[in-house]
Amino acid sequence: MTAALDTAMVAAHEAHDAAALIRLYTQAADTANDLDASCFYLTHAYVFALEAGAPDARRLHARLVRHGREA
């Protein structure tokens, strides 16, 4: 993860900005250097999406299922 992405995540947490958290954790998953790290970030994005009632939750869940991380 880049320093800029990490800084943006911290700011989004501090602002309680669910949409940004979903986007940033998804971005981190997309750029992670291995599957475990990617799924770690995807799980966070998924949880934030569920909490926010965001439509992204379905897509994120499908990605976790494809990687055997969610049933």
C-alpha positions in Angstrom: 0.0 0.0 0.0 1.3 3.4 -0.8 1.7 6.1 1.8 -0.9 8.3 0.0 -3.4 5.5 0.2 -2.7 4.9 3.9 -3.0 8.6 4.6 -6.3 8.7 2.7 -7.6 5.7 4.7 -6.7 7.3 8.0 -8.5 10.5 7.0 -11.6 8.6 5.8 -11.7 6.8 9.2 -11.4 10.0 11.1 -14.2 11.6 9.0 -16.4 8.5 9.3 -16.7 8.6 5.5 -18.1 5.2 4.6 -18.1 5.8 0.8 -14.4 6.7 0.9 -13.6 3.7 3.1 -15.3 1.3 0.7 -13.5 2.9 -2.3 -10.1 3.1 -0.6 -10.1 -0.5 0.8 -11.2 -1.7 -2.6 -8.4 0.2 -4.1 -6.0 -1.4 -1.6 -7.3 -4.8 -2.5 -6.9 -4.2 -6.2 -3.2 -3.1 -5.7 -2.2 -5.6 -3.0 0.8 -7.8 -3.8 -0.7 -11.1 -2.8 -4.1 -12.8 -2.5 -4.1 -12.8 1.3 -3.5 -9.1 1.5 -6.1 -8.4 -1.2 -8.7 -10.4 0.7 -7.9 -8.7 3.9 -8.7 -5.3 2.3 -11.7 -6.7 0.5 -13.1 -8.0 3.8 -12.8 -4.5 5.2 -14.4 -2.9 2.2 -17.2 -5.5 2.4 -17.9 -4.8 6.1 -18.0 -1.0 5.5 -20.3 -1.6 2.5 -22.6 -3.8 4.7 -22.7 -1.2 7.5 -23.5 1.6 5.0 -26.1 -0.4 3.1 -24.1 0.3 0.0 -24.8 -1.6 -3.2 -21.0 -2.4 -3.5 -21.5 -5.1 -0.9 -22.8 -7.6 -3.4 -19.8 -7.1 -5.7 -17.4 -7.3 -2.9 -19.0 -10.4 -1.5 -18.8 -12.0 -4.9 -15.1 -11.3 -5.1 -14.5 -12.9 -1.6 -16.5 -15.9 -2.7 -14.4 -16.3 -5.9 -11.3 -16.4 -3.7 -12.8 -19.0 -1.3 -13.0 -16.5 1.6 -16.7 -16.3 2.0 -19.5 -18.8 1.5 
